[in-house]
Amino acid sequence: MERTDNTPDFEKVTHAIVKTYEGELGINFIDVKNLPVRDKIIGVLDLLMELLFPGYTGKRRVKREHVNSVVLELLVVVHRELAEQVELALRHDCRMQECTPCDCAILALQTAGKLLNRIPHIREMLKGGVQAAFDGDPAAKSFEEIVISYPHITAIAVHRIAHELSHLDVPLIPRIMSEYAHSRTGIDIHPRAHVGHNFFIDHGTGVVIGETAIIGNHVKIYQGVTLGALSFPRDERGQIIRDRKRHPTLEDHVTVYAGATILGDIVIGHGAVIGGNVWIRESVPAGTIVTTSKPDLVYRKKGEKG
């Protein structure tokens, strides 16, 4: 092959690329066997959505006379495939520790079983979410429309699953699930965030809910809302101090309008209303309405100088 100015020196480039793989921050997966497979986790999520909303995907035609057999089949498949991925995540997490394959395999089966035992509870929580969307959005025509089309339902359903797995101390998988929902809906909810019942995110795009956020019951938020943290405290070595409450708490019946930013370990009291585009770093008493001052608007005809 004749060399031109644009033809790379393949051996030289190969050597340069491989060199970047070296070290602890090589960000590669060479020789790593015990990592869960993202596509398989998404496949498990699809099956779980079938359990949560039977007939939702249209892949299985569910009739009342055979719903038991459909659910049983889904449970068996989800248990097997989820346990397989959880085992990989557990083995990866303890690869530098004294951990026998048997330990991870048994724990993975137990963990998958515990999640499946929580499906009835998750279903009840999601019923409240659908009801909240129907009650809170006059454009909603039916529960079916909400389930099939609203990004809120996808985001909160995945969050409920990821949250359960996170509290079962499953590594990696909850975050994979939450970021998948984020990529599909534009709604970013950390798996560890606590979300109460009858929660509704209207429109949803750009919502961020941090790891230690606590959201009460009957809370409604709109697009572009951030429940975030302030600058992170660091220890004497300059490392971020983890496992501290650093995100807001929203008590029951709080409403937060579009574009609001609420930061830090503060409390937004029961029934408070937070207006759009505000920036809040201090707790808000119950029943308070917070808004910005009315902006000064300037009107002029086209072509006129401001």
C-alpha positions as MATLAB code, in Angstrom:
seq = 'MERTDNTPDFEKVTHAIVKTYEGELGINFIDVKNLPVRDKIIGVLDLLMELLFPGYTGKRRVKREHVNSVVLELLVVVHRELAEQVELALRHDCRMQECTPCDCAILALQTAGKLLNRIPHIREMLKGGVQAAFDGDPAAKSFEEIVISYPHITAIAVHRIAHELSHLDVPLIPRIMSEYAHSRTGIDIHPRAHVGHNFFIDHGTGVVIGETAIIGNHVKIYQGVTLGALSFPRDERGQIIRDRKRHPTLEDHVTVYAGATILGDIVIGHGAVIGGNVWIRESVPAGTIVTTSKPDLVYRKKGEKG';
ca = [
       0.000    0.000    0.000;
       1.432    3.319   -1.073;
       1.945    5.785    1.768;
       0.443    9.261    1.543;
       0.628   12.188    3.942;
      -2.736   11.141    5.391;
      -1.870    7.480    5.944;
      -1.151    6.835    9.632;
       1.798    4.855   10.866;
      -0.402    2.042   12.210;
       2.272    0.410   14.350;
       3.236    3.724   15.927;
      -0.384    4.696   16.612;
      -1.107    1.215   18.001;
       1.793    1.528   20.428;
       0.685    5.027   21.474;
      -2.901    3.918   22.108;
      -1.904    0.810   24.073;
       0.412    2.914   26.233;
      -2.608    4.936   27.406;
      -4.155    1.700   28.745;
      -1.451    1.384   31.378;
      -1.882    2.297   35.037;
      -4.851    2.387   37.384;
      -6.537    5.123   35.362;
      -6.192    3.278   32.073;
     -10.026    3.345   31.743;
     -10.138    0.022   29.962;
     -11.568   -3.407   30.707;
      -8.655   -5.598   29.649;
      -8.481   -8.864   31.617;
     -11.690   -7.917   33.460;
     -14.170  -10.786   33.315;
     -16.502   -9.868   36.144;
     -18.378   -6.883   34.794;
     -22.142   -6.797   34.274;
     -23.244   -6.384   30.668;
     -25.122   -3.148   30.052;
     -27.299   -4.501   27.225;
     -28.373   -7.469   29.344;
     -29.274   -5.168   32.234;
     -31.414   -3.089   29.883;
     -33.026   -6.331   28.727;
     -33.838   -7.190   32.353;
     -35.338   -3.714   32.773;
     -37.607   -4.332   29.786;
     -38.823   -7.558   31.384;
     -39.377   -5.806   34.710;
     -41.423   -3.135   32.937;
     -43.609   -5.966   31.606;
     -44.162   -7.097   35.191;
     -44.924   -3.579   36.363;
     -47.161   -2.710   33.404;
     -48.414   -5.961   31.795;
     -48.843   -5.611   28.044;
     -46.918   -2.316   28.094;
     -44.402   -3.201   25.382;
     -46.771   -5.210   23.219;
     -44.223   -8.027   23.056;
     -46.558  -10.279   25.040;
     -50.293  -10.232   24.526;
     -51.668  -10.470   28.022;
     -55.203  -11.739   28.590;
     -56.820  -12.082   31.981;
     -57.290  -15.827   31.610;
     -53.557  -16.464   31.229;
     -52.023  -13.522   33.129;
     -50.773  -15.869   35.883;
     -48.728  -17.924   33.452;
     -47.289  -14.790   31.814;
     -46.234  -13.341   35.173;
     -44.759  -16.657   36.301;
     -42.718  -16.948   33.103;
     -41.428  -13.378   33.480;
     -40.493  -13.939   37.122;
     -38.465  -17.041   36.303;
     -36.595  -15.340   33.447;
     -35.944  -12.122   35.369;
     -34.718  -14.019   38.419;
     -32.227  -15.996   36.355;
     -30.949  -13.138   34.197;
     -30.824  -10.544   36.963;
     -29.003  -12.952   39.284;
     -26.436  -13.562   36.547;
     -25.696   -9.837   36.225;
     -25.725   -9.237   39.976;
     -23.224  -12.051   40.432;
     -20.898  -10.424   37.894;
     -21.218   -7.085   39.681;
     -20.549   -8.657   43.078;
     -17.514  -10.563   41.824;
     -16.108   -7.409   40.275;
     -16.688   -5.506   43.502;
     -14.847   -8.068   45.626;
     -12.206   -9.126   43.125;
      -9.442   -7.872   45.415;
     -10.938   -9.494   48.513;
     -11.320  -13.013   49.854;
     -14.460  -14.031   48.001;
     -15.333  -17.491   46.742;
     -17.478  -17.878   43.593;
     -20.087  -19.710   45.659;
     -20.606  -16.700   47.942;
     -21.370  -14.319   45.079;
     -23.591  -16.792   43.260;
     -25.744  -17.478   46.312;
     -25.938  -13.793   47.275;
     -26.917  -12.854   43.722;
     -29.792  -15.351   43.704;
     -30.969  -14.078   47.084;
     -30.749  -10.463   45.924;
     -32.710  -11.104   42.736;
     -35.343  -12.894   44.810;
     -35.613   -9.974   47.234;
     -36.181   -7.547   44.372;
     -38.925   -9.719   42.908;
     -40.586   -9.909   46.315;
     -40.764   -6.099   46.232;
     -42.569   -5.931   42.883;
     -46.057   -5.689   44.484;
     -44.857   -2.742   46.592;
     -43.265   -1.056   43.573;
     -46.514   -1.560   41.649;
     -48.493    0.213   44.360;
     -46.029    3.107   44.370;
     -46.297    3.408   40.591;
     -50.094    3.429   40.736;
     -49.761    6.522   42.914;
     -47.382    8.072   40.387;
     -49.814    7.503   37.525;
     -52.666    8.936   39.585;
     -50.565   11.984   40.478;
     -49.790   12.569   36.796;
     -53.457   12.294   35.874;
     -54.508   14.638   38.674;
     -51.692   17.106   38.019;
     -51.821   17.389   34.234;
     -55.080   18.565   32.632;
     -53.719   17.451   29.250;
     -53.709   13.800   30.365;
     -56.582   11.891   28.796;
     -56.142    8.478   30.413;
     -53.935    6.334   32.620;
     -52.908    4.360   29.546;
     -51.636    7.520   27.829;
     -49.569    8.372   30.893;
     -47.994    4.927   31.194;
     -47.184    4.573   27.504;
     -45.986    8.089   26.718;
     -44.975   10.109   29.793;
     -41.214   10.182   30.493;
     -42.005   10.581   34.196;
     -43.360    7.034   34.376;
     -40.324    5.485   32.709;
     -37.946    7.477   34.904;
     -39.711    6.773   38.189;
     -40.343    3.085   37.397;
     -36.652    2.529   36.676;
     -35.769    4.547   39.767;
     -37.976    2.389   41.998;
     -36.148   -0.719   40.746;
     -32.677    0.819   40.931;
     -33.424    2.194   44.412;
     -34.309   -1.277   45.719;
     -31.139   -2.791   44.248;
     -29.043    0.045   45.625;
     -30.342   -0.582   49.137;
     -29.542   -4.262   48.655;
     -25.927   -3.080   48.150;
     -25.722   -4.186   44.537;
     -22.785   -2.367   42.891;
     -22.773   -0.861   39.388;
     -26.181   -2.107   38.210;
     -28.393    0.538   39.879;
     -26.353    3.337   38.328;
     -26.412    1.653   34.917;
     -30.204    1.506   35.188;
     -30.621    5.108   36.309;
     -28.324    6.469   33.599;
     -30.200    4.441   30.993;
     -33.444    6.074   32.142;
     -31.654    9.441   32.106;
     -30.584    8.932   28.494;
     -34.142    8.027   27.474;
     -36.094   10.634   29.413;
     -33.778   13.522   30.268;
     -34.606   12.902   33.939;
     -31.604   12.149   36.162;
     -32.508   10.516   39.497;
     -29.725    8.978   41.554;
     -30.633    5.437   42.686;
     -30.067    6.346   46.344;
     -32.473    9.298   46.325;
     -35.575    8.633   48.415;
     -38.837    9.399   46.604;
     -42.233    9.201   48.320;
     -45.559    8.115   46.854;
     -47.768   10.083   44.431;
     -44.728   11.876   43.016;
     -45.061   13.585   39.627;
     -42.503   15.202   37.320;
     -44.350   17.267   34.699;
     -42.593   17.388   31.306;
     -39.382   16.298   33.014;
     -36.537   17.277   30.700;
     -33.482   18.469   32.597;
     -34.573   17.375   36.075;
     -31.692   16.376   38.380;
     -32.254   14.707   41.760;
     -29.090   14.020   43.752;
     -28.039   10.989   45.750;
     -29.064   12.106   49.253;
     -32.208   13.999   48.243;
     -35.385   13.089   50.120;
     -38.739   13.749   48.468;
     -41.927   13.388   50.477;
     -45.402   12.347   49.380;
     -47.598   14.194   46.867;
     -44.688   16.285   45.562;
     -44.805   17.802   42.079;
     -41.852   19.246   40.181;
     -41.483   20.621   36.679;
     -38.817   20.521   33.971;
     -35.357   21.859   34.618;
     -35.509   21.507   38.413;
     -32.260   20.665   40.205;
     -32.082   19.193   43.693;
     -28.330   19.424   43.964;
     -25.398   19.826   46.313;
     -23.135   22.720   47.160;
     -19.352   22.412   47.039;
     -18.226   19.153   48.569;
     -16.346   19.092   51.870;
     -12.895   17.475   51.719;
     -10.717   15.730   54.263;
      -7.141   16.619   55.232;
      -5.846   14.792   52.133;
      -8.108   16.779   49.839;
     -10.396   13.835   49.144;
     -14.163   14.372   48.904;
     -15.936   13.309   52.116;
     -18.640   10.886   51.104;
     -21.721    9.426   52.826;
     -23.009   12.751   54.094;
     -26.409   14.324   53.525;
     -25.743   17.028   50.967;
     -28.971   17.364   48.952;
     -32.336   18.948   49.791;
     -35.343   17.440   51.548;
     -38.757   18.255   50.088;
     -41.541   17.605   52.570;
     -45.044   16.466   51.594;
     -47.188   18.458   49.131;
     -44.328   20.663   47.875;
     -44.509   22.079   44.346;
     -41.366   23.218   42.506;
     -41.796   25.074   39.219;
     -39.608   24.965   36.119;
     -35.949   25.896   36.282;
     -35.702   26.144   40.067;
     -32.350   25.235   41.623;
     -32.375   24.033   45.229;
     -28.964   23.285   46.699;
     -27.534   21.747   49.842;
     -28.809   19.923   52.901;
     -31.830   22.154   53.415;
     -35.545   21.528   53.984;
     -38.404   22.806   51.847;
     -41.309   22.677   54.272;
     -44.694   21.009   53.935;
     -46.867   22.604   51.266;
     -44.296   25.159   50.144;
     -44.391   26.425   46.555;
     -41.089   27.232   44.844;
     -41.457   29.489   41.808;
     -39.673   29.101   38.502;
     -36.006   29.995   37.994;
     -35.256   30.670   41.655;
     -31.961   29.803   43.350;
     -32.393   28.509   46.904;
     -29.652   27.687   49.417;
     -31.571   28.104   52.679;
     -34.452   26.147   54.173;
     -37.982   27.330   53.384;
     -40.690   27.214   56.079;
     -43.865   25.185   55.544;
     -46.581   26.883   53.537;
     -44.248   29.497   52.060;
     -44.350   30.702   48.449;
     -40.957   31.668   47.029;
     -40.708   33.674   43.813;
     -38.275   36.062   42.174;
     -39.007   39.759   41.768;
     -40.996   40.681   38.704;
     -38.467   41.190   35.894;
     -38.336   44.482   34.019;
     -39.494   43.691   30.489;
     -38.558   45.903   27.551;
     -40.848   46.079   24.508;
     -39.797   47.715   21.235;
     -40.723   47.464   17.599;
     -38.502   45.609   15.188;
     -35.721   47.842   13.937;
     -35.773   50.151   16.948;
     -32.634   50.455   18.988;
     -32.811   49.320   22.594;
];
